[in-house]
Each structure stands twice: as structure tokens, then as C-alpha cells.
Amino acid sequence: MKYIVAGHQAVTESEFAELALGTPVELWLGVDGESTEERAARLDAARDILTDPEFRSLPDDLVRLAAQVVETHPDLFNVVPLARPARRSARKGVAA
């Protein structure tokens, strides 16, 4: 299946997310092994992006995208209902 966003073809899921959001996914999620200074710089850049009028709706767009993924691919989450344990009686005495 091909994903084309704004005229660009996304090959991987992360490329699709990047094209859909207009920013690299790593900007929001971080990368393994980043230093404290790198994290601070990344978060500062993310804050700057959110103040840009073009990206003001980005938090809402992210929630909408996540909801669409959940709706379209519920099997990704492998959610199964858990059995409820049997209720125990609160009575401690025995009737005579």
C-alpha cells in the first residue's frame, strides 16, 4: 500500500507520520541516548514550532492522527478484556 502525503511518498510509518505532521517524529519523541543538553534544545525547538501560526493546530492534529490509527488498526494494541475477580463477601461471622 502506498502512502502519499502532499505529493510525497512515505515508505515507512515514521515517514508517513513526518509527512502528515510536517515535522520529524524525533522532535517530539526524542532519540535514544540523547544528552540532557540535546533534550533541552529539542524541547525548546518544539516549543518554538508550536508558537508558529502554521503549527498551532499540531496538538489537535496529533490527537486526531492517533485516534485514526487506533480506529483503523485496533489490532496494534492487542487489547483484551480482563476477567474480573469474584467478589468476596464482607461478612466475617457465621450465622447460627
BALODREN-694202 format. One record per residue: residue in one letter; y, x, z of N, C-alpha, C in turn. Coordinates in nm, 4 decimals. Atoms other than C-alpha are relative to their C-alpha. Example, Ala and Ser with C-alpha at 12.3 -4.5 7.8 and 13.67 -1.06 7.14 Angstrom:
<site rest="a" n_py="-0.1190" n_px="0.0890" n_pz="0.0000" ca_py="-0.4500" ca_px="1.2300" ca_pz="0.7800" c_py="0.1200" c_px="0.0900" c_pz="0.0000"/>
<site rest="s" n_py="-0.1190" n_px="-0.0820" n_pz="-0.0060" ca_py="-0.1060" ca_px="1.3670" ca_pz="0.7140" c_py="0.1090" c_px="-0.0770" c_pz="0.0730"/>
This chain:
<site rest="m" n_py="-0.1177" n_px="0.0849" n_pz="0.0000" ca_py="0.0000" ca_px="0.0000" ca_pz="0.0000" c_py="0.1239" c_px="0.0894" c_pz="0.0000"/>
<site rest="k" n_py="-0.1237" n_px="-0.0774" n_pz="0.0079" ca_py="0.3418" ca_px="0.1354" ca_pz="-0.0930" c_py="0.1088" c_px="-0.0677" c_pz="0.0817"/>
<site rest="y" n_py="-0.1163" n_px="0.0494" n_pz="-0.0727" ca_py="0.6423" ca_px="0.1004" ca_pz="0.1335" c_py="0.1229" c_px="0.0601" c_pz="-0.0664"/>
<site rest="i" n_py="-0.1229" n_px="-0.0470" n_pz="0.0626" ca_py="0.9734" ca_px="0.1220" ca_pz="-0.0462" c_py="0.1163" c_px="-0.0625" c_pz="0.0754"/>
<site rest="v" n_py="-0.1168" n_px="0.0440" n_pz="-0.0761" ca_py="1.2920" ca_px="0.1026" ca_pz="0.1577" c_py="0.1222" c_px="0.0633" c_pz="-0.0650"/>
<site rest="a" n_py="-0.1256" n_px="-0.0461" n_pz="0.0600" ca_py="1.6342" ca_px="0.1302" ca_pz="-0.0059" c_py="-0.0249" c_px="0.0962" c_pz="-0.1163"/>
<site rest="g" n_py="0.0279" n_px="-0.0810" n_pz="0.1160" ca_py="1.4786" ca_px="0.2783" ca_pz="-0.3180" c_py="-0.0793" c_px="0.1262" c_pz="0.0266"/>
<site rest="h" n_py="0.0787" n_px="-0.1180" n_pz="-0.0356" ca_py="1.2843" ca_px="0.5479" ca_pz="-0.1318" c_py="-0.1397" c_px="-0.0427" c_pz="0.0415"/>
<site rest="q" n_py="0.1378" n_px="0.0326" n_pz="-0.0359" ca_py="0.9067" ca_px="0.5504" ca_pz="-0.0969" c_py="-0.0382" c_px="0.0730" c_pz="0.1284"/>
<site rest="a" n_py="0.0474" n_px="-0.0567" n_pz="-0.1259" ca_py="0.7711" ca_px="0.6042" ca_pz="0.2521" c_py="-0.1507" c_px="0.0196" c_pz="-0.0102"/>
<site rest="v" n_py="0.1415" n_px="-0.0305" n_pz="0.0098" ca_py="0.4318" ca_px="0.7746" ca_pz="0.2620" c_py="-0.0689" c_px="-0.0203" c_pz="0.1353"/>
<site rest="t" n_py="0.0586" n_px="0.0128" n_pz="-0.1335" ca_py="0.3711" ca_px="0.7799" ca_pz="0.6383" c_py="0.0757" c_px="-0.1060" c_pz="0.0797"/>
<site rest="e" n_py="-0.0647" n_px="0.0988" n_pz="-0.0863" ca_py="0.4531" ca_px="0.5356" ca_pz="0.9154" c_py="0.1331" c_px="0.0523" c_pz="0.0530"/>
<site rest="s" n_py="-0.1249" n_px="-0.0548" n_pz="-0.0528" ca_py="0.7160" ca_px="0.7709" ca_pz="1.0570" c_py="0.1085" c_px="0.0043" c_pz="-0.1074"/>
<site rest="e" n_py="-0.0986" n_px="0.0044" n_pz="0.1083" ca_py="0.8843" ca_px="0.7987" ca_pz="0.7159" c_py="0.0513" c_px="-0.1424" c_pz="-0.0204"/>
<site rest="f" n_py="-0.0418" n_px="0.1396" n_pz="0.0136" ca_py="0.8880" ca_px="0.4187" ca_pz="0.6923" c_py="0.1002" c_px="-0.0357" c_pz="0.1096"/>
<site rest="a" n_py="-0.0910" n_px="0.0296" n_pz="-0.1115" ca_py="1.0479" ca_px="0.3918" ca_pz="1.0370" c_py="0.1335" c_px="0.0693" c_pz="-0.0200"/>
<site rest="e" n_py="-0.1245" n_px="-0.0736" n_pz="0.0224" ca_py="1.3029" ca_px="0.6605" ca_pz="0.9488" c_py="0.0841" c_px="-0.0661" c_pz="-0.1082"/>
<site rest="l" n_py="-0.0742" n_px="0.0669" n_pz="0.1068" ca_py="1.3979" ca_px="0.4853" ca_pz="0.6250" c_py="0.0525" c_px="-0.1362" c_pz="0.0455"/>
<site rest="a" n_py="-0.0422" n_px="0.1319" n_pz="-0.0470" ca_py="1.4117" ca_px="0.1453" ca_pz="0.7952" c_py="0.1150" c_px="0.0106" c_pz="0.0990"/>
<site rest="l" n_py="-0.1029" n_px="-0.0142" n_pz="-0.1024" ca_py="1.6265" ca_px="0.2712" ca_pz="1.0820" c_py="0.1225" c_px="0.0763" c_pz="-0.0484"/>
<site rest="g" n_py="-0.1116" n_px="-0.0807" n_pz="0.0489" ca_py="1.8406" ca_px="0.5155" ca_pz="0.8874" c_py="0.0217" c_px="0.1262" c_pz="0.0809"/>
<site rest="t" n_py="-0.0082" n_px="-0.1213" n_pz="-0.0820" ca_py="1.7839" ca_px="0.7912" ca_pz="1.1438" c_py="-0.1407" c_px="0.0531" c_pz="0.0232"/>
<site rest="p" n_py="0.1325" n_px="-0.0544" n_pz="-0.0295" ca_py="1.4973" ca_px="1.0276" ca_pz="1.2224" c_py="-0.0562" c_px="-0.0576" c_pz="0.1305"/>
<site rest="v" n_py="0.0654" n_px="0.0559" n_pz="-0.1186" ca_py="1.2478" ca_px="0.8836" ca_pz="1.4716" c_py="0.0089" c_px="0.0977" c_pz="0.1174"/>
<site rest="e" n_py="-0.0043" n_px="-0.1020" n_pz="-0.1056" ca_py="1.2523" ca_px="1.2128" ca_pz="1.6662" c_py="0.1302" c_px="-0.0045" c_pz="0.0787"/>
<site rest="l" n_py="-0.1280" n_px="0.0111" n_pz="-0.0704" ca_py="1.6168" ca_px="1.1494" ca_pz="1.7515" c_py="-0.0112" c_px="-0.0924" c_pz="0.1199"/>
<site rest="w" n_py="0.0126" n_px="0.0991" n_pz="-0.1059" ca_py="1.5139" ca_px="0.8542" ca_pz="1.9657" c_py="-0.1172" c_px="0.0295" c_pz="0.0928"/>
<site rest="l" n_py="0.1205" n_px="-0.0229" n_pz="-0.0802" ca_py="1.1693" ca_px="0.9654" ca_pz="2.0844" c_py="-0.0117" c_px="0.1412" c_pz="0.0543"/>
<site rest="g" n_py="0.0115" n_px="-0.1390" n_pz="-0.0420" ca_py="1.2194" ca_px="1.3387" ca_pz="2.1211" c_py="-0.1200" c_px="0.0669" c_pz="-0.0648"/>
<site rest="v" n_py="0.1123" n_px="-0.0767" n_pz="0.0520" ca_py="0.9695" ca_px="1.6093" ca_pz="2.0362" c_py="-0.0667" c_px="0.0736" c_pz="0.1149"/>
<site rest="d" n_py="0.0725" n_px="-0.0735" n_pz="-0.1033" ca_py="0.7027" ca_px="1.7843" ca_pz="2.2380" c_py="0.0612" c_px="0.1380" c_pz="0.0192"/>
<site rest="g" n_py="-0.0468" n_px="-0.1340" n_pz="-0.0325" ca_py="0.8248" ca_px="2.0947" ca_pz="2.4143" c_py="0.1494" c_px="0.0214" c_pz="-0.0101"/>
<site rest="e" n_py="-0.1444" n_px="-0.0216" n_pz="0.0098" ca_py="1.1973" ca_px="2.0307" ca_pz="2.3801" c_py="0.0545" c_px="0.0412" c_pz="0.1371"/>
<site rest="s" n_py="-0.0603" n_px="-0.0482" n_pz="-0.1244" ca_py="1.4107" ca_px="2.2071" ca_pz="2.6377" c_py="0.0956" c_px="-0.1046" c_pz="0.0555"/>
<site rest="t" n_py="-0.0970" n_px="0.0904" n_pz="-0.0626" ca_py="1.6475" ca_px="2.0338" ca_pz="2.8764" c_py="0.1289" c_px="-0.0047" c_pz="-0.0808"/>
<site rest="e" n_py="-0.1219" n_px="-0.0052" n_pz="0.0804" ca_py="1.9411" ca_px="2.1510" ca_pz="2.6644" c_py="-0.0176" c_px="-0.0731" c_pz="-0.1330"/>
<site rest="e" n_py="0.0273" n_px="0.0694" n_pz="0.1252" ca_py="1.7795" ca_px="2.0246" ca_pz="2.3430" c_py="-0.0037" c_px="-0.1513" c_pz="0.0212"/>
<site rest="r" n_py="0.0057" n_px="0.1438" n_pz="-0.0310" ca_py="1.7100" ca_px="1.6885" ca_pz="2.5064" c_py="0.1397" c_px="-0.0563" c_pz="0.0207"/>
<site rest="a" n_py="-0.1375" n_px="0.0450" n_pz="-0.0251" ca_py="2.0704" ca_px="1.6598" ca_pz="2.6270" c_py="0.0778" c_px="-0.0107" c_pz="-0.1313"/>
<site rest="a" n_py="-0.0697" n_px="0.0033" n_pz="0.1294" ca_py="2.2011" ca_px="1.7439" ca_pz="2.2779" c_py="-0.0496" c_px="-0.1168" c_pz="-0.0847"/>
<site rest="r" n_py="0.0578" n_px="0.1101" n_pz="0.0772" ca_py="1.9621" ca_px="1.4928" ca_pz="2.1178" c_py="0.0530" c_px="-0.1339" c_pz="0.0493"/>
<site rest="l" n_py="-0.0499" n_px="0.1258" n_pz="-0.0559" ca_py="2.0663" ca_px="1.2141" ca_pz="2.3550" c_py="0.1491" c_px="-0.0184" c_pz="-0.0259"/>
<site rest="d" n_py="-0.1432" n_px="0.0066" n_pz="0.0301" ca_py="2.4335" ca_px="1.2997" ca_pz="2.3013" c_py="0.0214" c_px="-0.0437" c_pz="-0.1447"/>
<site rest="a" n_py="-0.0093" n_px="0.0398" n_pz="0.1412" ca_py="2.3844" ca_px="1.2722" ca_pz="1.9247" c_py="-0.0371" c_px="-0.1469" c_pz="-0.0174"/>
<site rest="a" n_py="0.0408" n_px="0.1408" n_pz="0.0088" ca_py="2.2041" ca_px="0.9399" ca_pz="1.9705" c_py="0.1117" c_px="-0.0921" c_pz="0.0478"/>
<site rest="r" n_py="-0.1128" n_px="0.0808" n_pz="-0.0503" ca_py="2.4945" ca_px="0.8054" ca_pz="2.1779" c_py="0.1120" c_px="-0.0071" c_pz="-0.1027"/>
<site rest="d" n_py="-0.1045" n_px="-0.0024" n_pz="0.1032" ca_py="2.7399" ca_px="0.9144" ca_pz="1.9078" c_py="-0.0357" c_px="-0.0930" c_pz="-0.1159"/>
<site rest="i" n_py="0.0438" n_px="0.0860" n_pz="0.1102" ca_py="2.5351" ca_px="0.7361" ca_pz="1.6428" c_py="0.0180" c_px="-0.1468" c_pz="0.0366"/>
<site rest="l" n_py="-0.0112" n_px="0.1400" n_pz="-0.0410" ca_py="2.5308" ca_px="0.4139" ca_pz="1.8438" c_py="0.1448" c_px="-0.0485" c_pz="0.0055"/>
<site rest="t" n_py="-0.1408" n_px="0.0415" n_pz="0.0001" ca_py="2.9123" ca_px="0.4154" ca_pz="1.8590" c_py="0.0531" c_px="-0.0204" c_pz="-0.1418"/>
<site rest="d" n_py="-0.0406" n_px="0.0175" n_pz="0.1392" ca_py="2.9344" ca_px="0.4289" ca_pz="1.4777" c_py="-0.0203" c_px="-0.1462" c_pz="-0.0391"/>
<site rest="p" n_py="0.0140" n_px="0.1417" n_pz="0.0378" ca_py="3.0020" ca_px="0.0775" ca_pz="1.3413" c_py="-0.1209" c_px="-0.0283" c_pz="-0.0883"/>
<site rest="e" n_py="0.1147" n_px="0.0202" n_pz="0.0893" ca_py="2.7274" ca_px="0.1250" ca_pz="1.0809" c_py="-0.1300" c_px="-0.0190" c_pz="0.0794"/>
<site rest="f" n_py="0.1242" n_px="0.0028" n_pz="-0.0780" ca_py="2.4649" ca_px="0.1638" ca_pz="1.3560" c_py="0.0094" c_px="-0.0848" c_pz="0.1266"/>
<site rest="r" n_py="-0.0147" n_px="0.0811" n_pz="-0.1217" ca_py="2.5937" ca_px="-0.0810" ca_pz="1.6200" c_py="-0.1148" c_px="-0.0981" c_pz="0.0187"/>
<site rest="s" n_py="0.1099" n_px="0.0963" n_pz="-0.0106" ca_py="2.3100" ca_px="-0.3211" ca_pz="1.5401" c_py="-0.1358" c_px="0.0685" c_pz="0.0135"/>
<site rest="l" n_py="0.1263" n_px="-0.0727" n_pz="-0.0036" ca_py="2.0466" ca_px="-0.0470" ca_pz="1.5681" c_py="-0.0919" c_px="-0.0431" c_pz="0.1150"/>
<site rest="p" n_py="0.0920" n_px="0.0459" n_pz="-0.1058" ca_py="1.9116" ca_px="-0.1534" ca_pz="1.9123" c_py="-0.0665" c_px="-0.1337" c_pz="-0.0348"/>
<site rest="d" n_py="0.0573" n_px="0.1284" n_pz="0.0403" ca_py="1.8655" ca_px="-0.5083" ca_pz="1.7829" c_py="-0.0986" c_px="0.0174" c_pz="-0.1155"/>
<site rest="d" n_py="0.0899" n_px="-0.0264" n_pz="0.1119" ca_py="1.7107" ca_px="-0.3754" ca_pz="1.4630" c_py="-0.1310" c_px="0.0609" c_pz="0.0477"/>
<site rest="l" n_py="0.1211" n_px="-0.0608" n_pz="-0.0565" ca_py="1.4666" ca_px="-0.1660" ca_pz="1.6663" c_py="-0.0900" c_px="-0.1046" c_pz="0.0642"/>
<site rest="v" n_py="0.0782" n_px="0.1054" n_pz="-0.0645" ca_py="1.3574" ca_px="-0.4645" ca_pz="1.8713" c_py="-0.0629" c_px="-0.0902" c_pz="-0.1050"/>
<site rest="r" n_py="0.0516" n_px="0.0841" n_pz="0.1087" ca_py="1.3199" ca_px="-0.6729" ca_pz="1.5551" c_py="-0.1156" c_px="0.0697" c_pz="-0.0719"/>
<site rest="l" n_py="0.1052" n_px="-0.0761" n_pz="0.0669" ca_py="1.1138" ca_px="-0.3974" ca_pz="1.3880" c_py="-0.1252" c_px="0.0066" c_pz="0.0868"/>
<site rest="a" n_py="0.1153" n_px="-0.0055" n_pz="-0.0910" ca_py="0.8910" ca_px="-0.3605" ca_pz="1.6962" c_py="-0.0705" c_px="-0.1351" c_pz="0.0062"/>
<site rest="a" n_py="0.0601" n_px="0.1335" n_pz="-0.0040" ca_py="0.8367" ca_px="-0.7367" ca_pz="1.7101" c_py="-0.0773" c_px="-0.0288" c_pz="-0.1278"/>
<site rest="q" n_py="0.0698" n_px="0.0202" n_pz="0.1265" ca_py="0.7419" ca_px="-0.7417" ca_pz="1.3425" c_py="-0.1311" c_px="0.0781" c_pz="-0.0034"/>
<site rest="v" n_py="0.1220" n_px="-0.0806" n_pz="-0.0045" ca_py="0.4900" ca_px="-0.4616" ca_pz="1.3978" c_py="-0.1039" c_px="-0.0674" c_pz="0.0883"/>
<site rest="v" n_py="0.0926" n_px="0.0678" n_pz="-0.0910" ca_py="0.3360" ca_px="-0.6457" ca_pz="1.6931" c_py="-0.0578" c_px="-0.1247" c_pz="-0.0666"/>
<site rest="e" n_py="0.0450" n_px="0.1229" n_pz="0.0649" ca_py="0.3173" ca_px="-0.9689" ca_pz="1.4945" c_py="-0.0929" c_px="0.0287" c_pz="-0.1187"/>
<site rest="t" n_py="0.0760" n_px="-0.0312" n_pz="0.1196" ca_py="0.1818" ca_px="-0.8075" ca_pz="1.1785" c_py="-0.1313" c_px="0.0733" c_pz="0.0307"/>
<site rest="h" n_py="0.1173" n_px="-0.0835" n_pz="-0.0318" ca_py="-0.0649" ca_px="-0.5655" ca_pz="1.3430" c_py="-0.0384" c_px="-0.0105" c_pz="0.1474"/>
<site rest="p" n_py="0.0348" n_px="0.0115" n_pz="-0.1424" ca_py="-0.1787" ca_px="-0.7037" ca_pz="1.6808" c_py="-0.1194" c_px="0.0857" c_pz="0.0373"/>
<site rest="d" n_py="0.1166" n_px="-0.0827" n_pz="-0.0284" ca_py="-0.4984" ca_px="-0.5017" ca_pz="1.6493" c_py="0.0381" c_px="0.1420" c_pz="0.0422"/>
<site rest="l" n_py="-0.0448" n_px="-0.1327" n_pz="-0.0429" ca_py="-0.2938" ca_px="-0.1829" ca_pz="1.7042" c_py="0.0046" c_px="0.0119" c_pz="0.1515"/>
<site rest="f" n_py="-0.0164" n_px="-0.0030" n_pz="-0.1449" ca_py="-0.2553" ca_px="-0.2795" ca_pz="2.0657" c_py="-0.1294" c_px="-0.0290" c_pz="0.0744"/>
<site rest="n" n_py="0.1321" n_px="0.0239" n_pz="-0.0570" ca_py="-0.6187" ca_px="-0.3794" ca_pz="2.1256" c_py="0.0105" c_px="-0.0714" c_pz="0.1353"/>
<site rest="v" n_py="-0.0230" n_px="0.0750" n_pz="-0.1232" ca_py="-0.5108" ca_px="-0.6324" ca_pz="2.3864" c_py="-0.1141" c_px="-0.0991" c_pz="0.0204"/>
<site rest="v" n_py="0.1058" n_px="0.0945" n_pz="-0.0339" ca_py="-0.7931" ca_px="-0.8196" ca_pz="2.5569" c_py="0.0324" c_px="-0.0612" c_pz="0.1349"/>
<site rest="p" n_py="-0.0278" n_px="0.0619" n_pz="-0.1296" ca_py="-0.7568" ca_px="-1.0712" ca_pz="2.8359" c_py="-0.0991" c_px="0.0512" c_pz="0.1052"/>
<site rest="l" n_py="0.0847" n_px="-0.0448" n_pz="-0.1094" ca_py="-0.8898" ca_px="-0.9500" ca_pz="3.1685" c_py="-0.0501" c_px="-0.1204" c_pz="0.0781"/>
<site rest="a" n_py="0.0563" n_px="0.1081" n_pz="-0.0815" ca_py="-1.1194" ca_px="-1.1704" ca_pz="3.3748" c_py="0.0677" c_px="0.0028" c_pz="0.1369"/>
<site rest="r" n_py="-0.0609" n_px="0.0082" n_pz="-0.1331" ca_py="-0.9590" ca_px="-1.2931" ca_pz="3.6940" c_py="-0.1094" c_px="0.0056" c_pz="0.1050"/>
<site rest="p" n_py="0.1006" n_px="-0.0039" n_pz="-0.1061" ca_py="-1.1461" ca_px="-1.2095" ca_pz="4.0119" c_py="-0.0085" c_px="-0.1361" c_pz="0.0695"/>
<site rest="a" n_py="0.0197" n_px="0.1272" n_pz="-0.0708" ca_py="-1.2919" ca_px="-1.5033" ca_pz="4.2060" c_py="0.0876" c_px="-0.0015" c_pz="0.1244"/>
<site rest="r" n_py="-0.0842" n_px="0.0132" n_pz="-0.1200" ca_py="-1.0651" ca_px="-1.6341" ca_pz="4.4791" c_py="-0.0863" c_px="-0.0054" c_pz="0.1239"/>
<site rest="r" n_py="0.0712" n_px="0.0039" n_pz="-0.1279" ca_py="-1.1742" ca_px="-1.5791" ca_pz="4.8335" c_py="0.0684" c_px="-0.0987" c_pz="0.0912"/>
<site rest="s" n_py="-0.0527" n_px="0.0979" n_pz="-0.0937" ca_py="-1.1311" ca_px="-1.8378" ca_pz="5.0999" c_py="0.0783" c_px="0.0714" c_pz="0.1098"/>
<site rest="a" n_py="-0.0818" n_px="-0.0595" n_pz="-0.1045" ca_py="-0.8598" ca_px="-1.7669" ca_pz="5.3523" c_py="-0.0537" c_px="-0.0317" c_pz="0.1402"/>
<site rest="r" n_py="0.0569" n_px="0.0380" n_pz="-0.1300" ca_py="-1.0685" ca_px="-1.9261" ca_pz="5.6324" c_py="-0.0924" c_px="0.1077" c_pz="0.0506"/>
<site rest="k" n_py="0.0842" n_px="-0.1045" n_pz="-0.0589" ca_py="-1.2330" ca_px="-1.6845" ca_pz="5.8695" c_py="-0.1039" c_px="-0.0605" c_pz="0.0958"/>
<site rest="g" n_py="0.0907" n_px="0.0611" n_pz="-0.0972" ca_py="-1.4033" ca_px="-1.9246" ca_pz="6.1106" c_py="-0.1107" c_px="-0.0784" c_pz="-0.0675"/>
<site rest="v" n_py="0.1112" n_px="0.0804" n_pz="0.0512" ca_py="-1.7286" ca_px="-2.1176" ca_pz="6.0667" c_py="0.0059" c_px="-0.1349" c_pz="0.0664"/>
<site rest="a" n_py="-0.0055" n_px="0.1347" n_pz="-0.0558" ca_py="-1.7331" ca_px="-2.4933" ca_pz="6.1108" c_py="-0.1283" c_px="-0.0251" c_pz="0.0812"/>
<site rest="a" n_py="0.1157" n_px="0.0246" n_pz="-0.0859" ca_py="-1.9610" ca_px="-2.6069" ca_pz="6.3916" c_py="-0.0591" c_px="-0.1347" c_pz="-0.0245"/>
